[in-house]
Each structure stands twice: as structure tokens, then as C-alpha cells.
Amino acid sequence: MITDFENTFFPGEENYNSTGTTIYSDVVDTVKTGDAYNQLYLAMNNLKGTSGQLTVELQTSDSASSTLLKKRVAGQQPPNVTITSPTVLGTYKLDAKKGSKLTVLLPYGLKRYVQLKVTASASINSNVLFAALTPDIDLR
């Protein structure tokens, strides 16, 4: 699977601000509004396992909070950024089992900013998840 840092929602090693059973990913800035000619995939992996199934919302918006201007640095806590007035493009389920994977083609309707909202039945920490946009879906 090909991934790059700028298209990564949850790198897998960072702890994000959590509200207990709901966490929000980094905001990915696609730079321009609109759908790509070759659609990307959303690839997600439950690295350590969770106490319950996860519900993943793929959200998109034309605007994001002003703290988006801060650049994330590898290995450091990202800024607490959320998109404003999000549209939900899709809702998916990710199994609780360690190593569970989710791969879906991005639905049409993408706006400039994209974020994941992950909800669990019990408290969750984002360092158990990896999620990114990728042109391929080989998740070995």
C-alpha cells in the first residue's frame, strides 16, 4: 500500500485528543474541491484491537478551523483541528479484532477537507488505529 504523510488521518503511533468514545482524525486538505479522475481509497487498520466495534464516519467540508494552518510534525501531537459544517459521505464499521481492516473507494462528493469521526462502544485511543487515503488497497 502506498501512503504519504499528508494523506494520513491516523498515523498509528500518535495519541489524539479523545472525548472518550469518539475521536476525530487529522484533517486532510485535498487542496481543491472535487472528485479525482482516479478515485482514492480510504484504508483503515485496527492495529491493537478495541473493546468493541468501531463506527467510522467519512466527513467532508469546504472549510476547516483556522488552526489547520499549523503543520503537523512527525512524532508530535497534531493540532486539534476539525472541519466546519461537515457532510457525511459514508458510514462504515470496523471490527474490534486486532488487525481488522477497512478499505473503501472514496465516494463521490468530496470537498476540500476530509476528516474521520470514529465512535466506539467503550473508550478509545487513536494510537490503535491507522487510516489514510491511498491509490491502492494492498493492506498486508
N, C-alpha and C positions, 0 to 999 in steps of 0.2 A: 504494500500500500504506500502510495506517495502522499506525504503530508508536508506542509510548511507551517512555520510558527505563526504567521499572520492569519491563517485559516483554521486555527485550533481554538476550540471552545474550552475544553478541559485538557490541559497537557498531561494530567495523570499524576503529577508529583506535588502540585500546589494545593494548599488549603484555602478555600474561598470563604467569604462571609456567608454564613448559613443562618436561616431562620428556622432551624430545627428540621422540619420535614420538607422544606422547599429550599432549593438553591438555584441561583441564576449563574449562567456561564459568563465568560468574557463575551463582549460584543465583537462580532466580526464585521468589519467595514468592507463591503464589496466594491466600494468606490463609486460605482454607477448603479442606478436603478435599472432593473430589467433582468430578463432571463438570459442565460448564456446559450449560445448555439449548441455547445456540448454540455449538457447539464452535469453538475457535480453530484456526488453522493454525500449524504450525511452518514458517517461511520462512527459508531459508539461501542465501547467495550467496558464491561463491568470488571475492573481489574482485581478487586479483592473480595467481591461478594457483598451483598447487603442483606439486611434482615427482612426485606420484603420487596415485592416487585416495584419497579420504578415507572412512573408515567412521565414521558418526555414530550414537552410542547416545543415545536419549532416556531419561533416568533420572528416577525419581520416588521420593519418600520422605516419611514423616511427620515426620522430624526432620533438622536440619542442625547443623553445628558452631556453637559459641557466637559465633564471630566474625561470624556473619551479622548480629549486632546493629549492626555498623558500617555506616553508609550509604555507598554509592558516590557519588562526586562526579564529574560530567562532566569528562573530560580527565585524571583522576587514576587511578593504578593501583588496581584494586579489591582488597579484602581476599581472601586466599587461602582461599576457603570451599568446603567440599564437603558433600554430603548424606551422611547415615549410613544404612547398610543399604539401598542403593538397589535398586529394582526396575526392570528394563529393560522399557520399554513398547514400544520399537521400535528396529530397527537399519536404517540407511539408507546408501546410497552417494552420494557427491558427487564428480563428475568433477573431474579435476585442471585442466582448462582454465579460463583466466581467464573470469569471467562465468558459470560454470556455476551453475545454481540448483536448489534442492531445495524443494519445497512439499508438505507432507502434512498432512492433517487429524489433529489430536491424537487418539490412540487413547483408548478408554475405560479407566478405572482410575487416573486422575490423583489423586495425593495432594497434600499442601500444597506441597511443594518440588519444583522441577524443575531439572534440570541436563543439559548436553550433555557427553558424553565423545567427543572426536574423536581418531581414531587414523589415522596416515599411514604409508606405507612408508618415508618419509625424514623428517628433522627438519622440524618445522612450527612456525610462529609464528602466534598467533591474530590478529594485525593484518591477516592476509589474508582473514579471514572476517567476515561479518555474519550474525547469526542472531537472530530474535525471534519472539515469539508475536504473531499479528495476526488480526483478524477477516476480512481479505480477502487475496487471493493475487496481486494485480497487482504483479509484480516488475520492471516496466520500468525 
